[in-house]
Amino acid sequence: MSPEASPEPSGDDAGPTGARARTAARSATRSGRDRPDPADRVRRSHAQTRTTIRFALAFFAAAALAAVWDHGRWLPLHLFLAGGVVLAISGVSLMLTVTWSAAPAPPDRWVTIQRTLIIVGAAGVGIGRTADVPAAVAVTGTAFLLGLLALAGLLAWTIRRGPKRRFDAAVAAYLAAVAAGVVGVGLGVTMALDSPTLPLRSAHATANLLGLVGLTIGGTLPFFAATVGRSKMARHTTPRRLAVTLAWQVAMVAAAVISLALDVATVPSVALVGYAVGILVILAWMPRPTRRQWTWAGPRLVALWLGGFWWCAAVVATAVDAATGTAVLDGRWLVIMVLAGYGQIAWGSLAYLLPMLRGGGPDQLSDGFATTRSWPGLVAINVAGVAVAVAVTPVAVAAVAVWLLDAAVRAARVGTSRAERQATEPSSTGPSTTETSSIRPSTEE
């Protein structure tokens, strides 16, 4: 029986045992007095996430347009990462924390404030740097920094109110990622106010790419891969092992960022190799899908695995760059990490999340999953990764164009609005059982 639905003991209980039972019941009632109905909790969380994802998709589209309009690399990457990816992290990490910990959704106004700070910050930094207005970059960069701090506050507020502790490792990864992002953005604001240097630029990129984005993805994959594949968590994946892996990755990021900022030789490459080993360990914690699960999830699940391997390969190549004195995260392997690594993982994740957030009952869920099941898109993004690696630019551009067009068409068909439940189904004010459990991986053996 769910703890939220536990009945109070009968008043006929006598003696110390009955008194203790009544005291415990009153305590449970007080502690759950403000706990929202589970359907309302999930509905509010999904509504918040849908709004955030809309803005994330808008930034992804802006990044694609910027790549066509601007011949440089900075603006498209900034819009994609600081805008689209960070907004996706904001919305999805909060939603998963609410779902996995059975916590109430945070207040809408707080989520709106946090989202607005990220949007204004990401857009403002892009405009300010493009227009060469350092003051605007500093001000809006500070807004972005406040947005990350607000996200940390929302995550902490949410997890403290959740009765379930099985997924604390993922939430700890989110908080560590936000801390790394605060460092990265702080370095960015510092460079905007002063003359940027190569060591600071390398530390800034590492904190943001491997810290903010990488720690978030690493903390999510062991759980989310089980969700996407509709499988149980891997038997060998324990909370202790996940916590040790997170601590290792945090230590590697910290060592890399500090040594790069101080321009220390050797340490960055060693730390980056250690981080790449951590990625392989994270992939080892993901459940091994059966043939049936591969068949059902298809490209959504394959994208998580291939994206992880591309991510690892890009980090190893970056370690080689650091060892040879080449600028860190500034060449083709940066593009590979963002596109074939993080971009592919985000693509596979959204291919699952968009139909789930739309909801509408089992039939509409099935239709949505069929719509986002794109083998052409999966092939295109991996062709793009290979083309960038071997420096065949025309093929890379064509493959990315196919990938983006395919993703845009499929996302538009699914939409970002909640679908009404079919009239033939029983009416309900909340999400169906299928929808509320669709993002909670099973931890039973």
N, C-alpha and C positions, 0 to 999 in steps of 0.2 A: 504493500500500500504506500502511496506517495506520502512523504512527510507533510506536505501541504494540505493533505486531506485527512490527516489522522484525527479520529473522533476523540472527544474528551471522554475520560473514564466515567463510568456510572457513579452517580451519587450514592449508591448502595454500598460502595466500598467502605470498609470500616478499618479502624486502627491506623497505625503508622503507615502501613503500605498504602491504604486508600488516601491518606492525607498527602503523602508524597506524590501520589499520582495526580491528585487534584492540583497540587502546587505546580507540578511539571506542566500540566495542561494549561494552567493560567499563564505560566511563563511562555509556553509555546504560542499561546494566543496573542500575548503582548508582542512577542518578537515578530509575529507574522501579521500584525494588525494592518500594516501599510503595504504588505506584499501584494502586488497586483495579480489578477487572474492570469494564469499561464497564457491563455489565448491573447489577452490584451498585451501582455509582455512581449510576446513574439510579434504581434501585429505592429506595435509601436516601433520595435527595433527594425523590422523589415521596412516600414515606411521611412524611417530615418535613413536607412541604407540606400533605398531606392533613390532618394533625393541626392545623396552624396554621389552615387554612381552616375547619375545624369551629368553632374558637373565633371566627374572624372572622364567620362566619354567625350564631353565637350573639349577638354584639354587634349585628349588623344587626337581628336579631329584637328584641333589647332596645331598640334605638333606636326601632323601630316602636311597641313597647308604651309607651315613654316618651312618644312623641308623642301617644298617646291619653290617657295618665294625667296628663301634665304639660302645663299650658297655656303654659308658657314654651318658648323655642326652644333654650336652651343645652344642656339635658341630652340631648335627642335628637341634636343635632348633635355633641355631645361623644362619645356612645357610637358614633355612626356613623363619625366621623372618627378620633378617638384610639383607639377600640377596633377597629372593623371594618376601616377602611381601612388603619390602620397595621399591624395584624396581617396583612392581605392583602399589604401591601408587604413585610413581613418575610419571609413564606413564599415569595412569588412571586419577589422579587428574588434571594433565595438560590438558588432552583431554576433560574432563568434564568441566573444566573452559573455554576452548576455545569454546566448543559447547554451554554451557548454557549462557555464556555472549556474544556470537556472536563476540568474539574477534579474531584477527589474531593469527595464530599459532606462537610461539616463533621461533627465528632463529634456524635452524638445528644444527649449530655448538655449540650453547649454550646448547641445549638439550644433545648433544653428550658429552660435557664436564661434565655436571652434572651426566649423566648416568655412565660415566667412573669412576668418583670419587666414586660413590656408589659401583660399581663392584669391583674396586681395594680395597676399604676400607673393604667391607664385606669379600672378599676372603682373604685379607691380615691379618685381625684380626683372622679369622679362622685358617689360617696356623700358624701365629705367636703364638697363644695361644696353639695350639696343639703341636707345636715344642718347647714350653716354651722359647720364645724369646720376653721378655717384650718390648724391643726397637722397634721391628717390629710391635707389637700390638699398641704401642703409635703412631708410624708414620702413619700406615694405618688407625688407628682409627681417626686420625686428618684428613686424606683424606675423610673418611666417613662423618665426621662433616662438612667439606667444601661442600660435596655433598648435605647435608641437607640444608645448607645455600644457596647454588645455587638453590635448588628447591624453597625455599622461595622467592628468587629473581625472578625466572621465573613466579611463581604464581602471584606475585605483578605486574610484568611487563605486564602480560596477562590481568589481571582483569582491570587494569587502561585503557586499550585500548578497552574494551568491552562496547557497548552501553546499554546492558541489565543488570538490577540490581536485577532481581527477585531471583537470586540464590546466592546472596552475602553471605548469611548465610553459605552455603556449603564451599565457598572459605575461609571465615573467619575461619571455622573449620580446613581447611587444613593448614592455616598459624599458627593457635594455636597448631596444632599437630606437625608441624615442629619445633616450638619453644620448645615444650616438648621433642622432639627427640634430639634437640641440648643439652638440659640439661642432658638427659639420656646418650648420647654419651660422653659428657664432664665428667660425673661421671665415665664412663667406662675407659676413658683415664687416669683419675686421679688414679683409682685403678690399672691400668697397670704400672704406674710409681711409685706407693707406695704400701704398703701392704694393700690389700682389707680388709674391715671390714664388718660385717653383716649389720649394718645400711646403709652404702653406697651401698652395694649390693642390698638391698631391695629397696632403693630409685631409683637406676639405673634401676632395673627391672620394677618398677611401672611407671617411666617416659616414658620408651620405650613401654611397653605393654598397659598401660591404657591411656598414653598421645599420643605418636606418632601414634600407631595403632588404639587405641580406639577412639580418637577424630576424626580421619579420617573416620572411619566406621560410627560413630554416626552422623557426618555431612552429610554423603552421603545417608544413608539408607532411610530417608523420601522421597528423590527425586528418588533414584535409584529403590526403590521398585515399584514406579509408572511406571518407565520405563520398568522394567522386566515384570510387569503384564499388560502392555499396558493400563494403567488406568490414570485417572486424579489424581492430588494431592488431598489429603484429604481436605475436605471443612474447617475443623477446624485447619488445619496446616497453620499458618500465619507466615510471616517473623519475626514479633515481638516475637512470641512464640518460634520459632527456635533460635532466638538470645538469649533469656532468658535461654533456655535449654543449649545452648553452654556455656554461661557464668557460669551457675551452674556447668557443668562438668569440665570446666577449673579450677574453684575454688576448686572443690573436688580433682582434680589431684594435684594441687599446695599444698593443705593442706596435702595430703597424702605423697607427695614426701618430703616436708620440714620436717614434723614431723618424718618421718622414718629416714631421714638423721641425724636429731638431736637426735634420739632415745627418742622421747617424747612418753609417754604412753597415751593410750586411743584415742588420736586424730586420728591416722591412721585408726583404726577400724570404727570410726564415719564417717570419710571422705569416706572410702570405701563403707559403707552402703549408704551414700548419692550418691555416683557414681552409685551404683546399681539401686537406685531409678531413677536416670537420664536415665539409659538404658531403664527402663520400660516406661518412658515418651517418649523417642525416638521411641520406638515401637508403642506407642499410636499415634504418628504423622504419621505413615505409613498408606497408604490408605487401607481400608478393601476390599479385592478382592471379586468380584462376583464369582459365580460358573463357569461362562464362562472363567473368567480370571485365576482361579485356574486350570481349565482344560487345557487352552492353555499353561500357563507357567509351570505348574506341579512342578517337583522337584526343578527347578531353584528358584521359588518363595518360596516354602516351606523351602528351605535351608536358605534363609535370615531370616525367622521367627524363625526357630528352632535354628539356629546359635546364634541369638540374645538372646534367652532364656538360652542357654548354657553359653553364655558370662556372663549374669546376675548372673546365679547360681554360676559360678566360682568366681565372684567378692564377692558375699555374703560369700562363703566359705573362701575366702581369708581374709575377714573382721573378721571372727571367728578366723582364725589363728593369726591375728594381736592382737586380744583381749586376746588370751591365751598365747602370747609370742612365738608362733611358727614362724619359718622363713617365710616371706611373699613371695608368688609366687615361691615356691621352691619344691613343692610336686606334688601330683597327680592332684591337681586343676590347676596347671600351664599347665600340659599336656592337660587337658580337655579344658581349655581356648583356647589354641593354636590349638588343633585338632577340637573338636566338635564346638567350638565357632568361632574363626577367620578363621580356615581352612575351615569350612563348608560355611561360608559367602563368602570367596574367591572362593571356588569351584562353588557355585551358581552364583556368579558374572561372573566368567570366562566362565561358560556355556552359558551365554548370550553374553558376549563381544567377544569371539573368532569368532562365526559366523558373528557377526556384523562387526568386523574388516576385515574379509575375503571378505565380500560384494559379488559382482557378480550379483546382481539383485534379484528380489523376489524369484525366484525358488531356487537359491543357498542359500539364507537366510533361506528359509523354510527347506531345506535339512540340513543345519548346525544346526538349532535349534532342528530338530528331532534327529540328531546325539548326541547332548549333553544332551538330555532329558533322564536322567538315574535314574530310581527309585532304581535299585540295589546299585548304588553309594550312594544315599541318605540313604538307610537303613544301609549300611555298616558303614558309618561314625558315625551314631547315635548309632549303636550297639557298636562301638569302644568307644564312650563316656561313655555309661553305663558300659561297661566292665572295663574301667579305674576307674570309680567312685567306683565300688564294688571290685576292685583289683583282677580281673580275667585276668591275663596278657596274657595267651595263646589266649583267645578269642579276646582280644584287638589287639594283633599282627596280628592275622588272618584277622580280620575285616579291619584293616588299610591296609593290603596287598591287599585285594580285592578292597578297595576304590581306592588306588593308581593305581593298574593295570587297573581298569575300566576307571579311569580318563585319564591315559596315552594313552590308545588305542583310546578313543574318541577324545582327543586333537590332536593326530596324524592324525586321519581321517579328521578333520576339517582343520588342518594346521594353519600356522601363516603368510602365504603369501596372498597378495591380488589376488582374483580370477578375471579373465577376464569376462567381461559381455558377455552374450550369443549373438551369431551372429544374432539371430532372433529379438533381441531388438534394438531399435534405438540407434545409436552410441552416446556416450557422453564422454566428457573428464573428467567429475567429477562423484562423487557418485550420485546415484539415490536419488529421493526424499525420498524413503523408508529408505535408508541408512542414509541420513543426519538427518532425524527426529527420528531415532530409539533410540537415547540416550537422547532425549529432552522430559522430562515429560510434559504433558499438565497441565497448571495452571488455565485453564478456569473452571468456575463453571457450 
